Amino acid sequence: MIKKLLAGVIVSSLLLAGLTGLASARVFYPATDSNIRFIGRVWSDPSTVNMTWPGSTLKFRFTGKRVMLVLAEKNDSTYWVKIDDREWKVFNDLKGETEIDLAGEILPAGEHELTLVKKTETWVRDRIKGIYLEDGEKLLPPPPPAQYKVESIGDSITAGFKVHGVHNNANSDGRLSYAYQAAVMAGADPMITAISGIGVSHNYTKASDAGTMPKIYLRVDGGYPEKVMSFKNWEPDLITINLGTNDSSPYADPVFFKSHAFSFLRYLRTIHPKSWILVLRPFKGFYEAEWKTVVDQRKKEGDTHIAFIDTTHWVDPAVGYTDGTHLNPVGNKMAADKLAPVLQEYLQKK
């Protein structure tokens, strides 16, 4: 019994030494380091990289047994983290920390690959300051990008709002969004451009088109109108649109909606002249006829890379929703399984 207790003390002491060792001897890599690859709408200032949108992702490879994420300030964000072939680990409560142990354990010595995905929506801005590794360890060249790039434009359903239940940061989930999953399944890097409550002709419960997706599409950060997104280094091969649900509250006149939807499609084409644009029927069917009409109009104008995708019966209402509108993990997986082969079909036409 005494031998077992001593063995336990020794193991605990060794573990504690490993956990605290990084704090005393470590090397810092800023978030702007070229070996840290960000995916999504992010922007840099002199000392941080700012992630706002759900599903924003960072990837890097490193050597060593420990790794810590360094934030510039406390926030209420939530993350998914995957290291090598381990299971995804969720971080739902940062406990006010600005240095987060991403491994939570002592890793085997050698090379590792880490992926971090932001769960929360645009109301939480993550100012990533950098990465701490153990002294003597280093960042390696990052994982290569995926073969394709897919941007998913939408509202709360695309953003992963209330995936796990009632509205809070822990229950938002950009990674489990049908859009994020489908893009990854199709062999693409995902960019989620989605905000809860946003619409095409007006936002949820609003009376004007102020702040709608056509108005804010080029913002790299919803809170900074002056920060404009550049697609120079991240031009999507394919764009999906899933909008219209919020335009039904209050219900926008169909002619009014159709006018705004048509203008938005034409506007997107000026920004992305070569991307496929797939307009998804909103899962609840709002403005299905109007979307079909404007897609046909764009085709008549000569747009050869646009299509309407009928999503009828993609999600089983008996098991796929948290509240009748927002998809739960089961519903998101159902929609992703349907969307992924559609994405693959059109990406292969690129």
Secondary structure, DSSP 8 states (H G I E B T S, - for coil): -HHHHHHHHHHHHHHHHHHHHHHHSEEEEETT-TTSEEESSEEE-SS-EEE-STT-EEEEEEESS-EEEEESS-----EEEEETTS--EEE---TT-SEEESSSS---SSEEEEEEEE-S-TTS-EEEEEEEEETT--EE------SEEEEEEESHHHHTTTTTSSSSGGG--TTTSHHHHHHHHTTEEEEEEE-TT--SSS-TT-SS-TT-HHHHTTBSSTT-TT-B---SS---SEEEEE--STTBTTB--HHHHHHHHHHHHHHHHHH-TT-EEEEE--TT-TTHHHHHHHHHHHHHTT--SEEEE--TTSS-TTTSBSSSSSB-HHHHHHHHHHHHHHHHHHHTT-
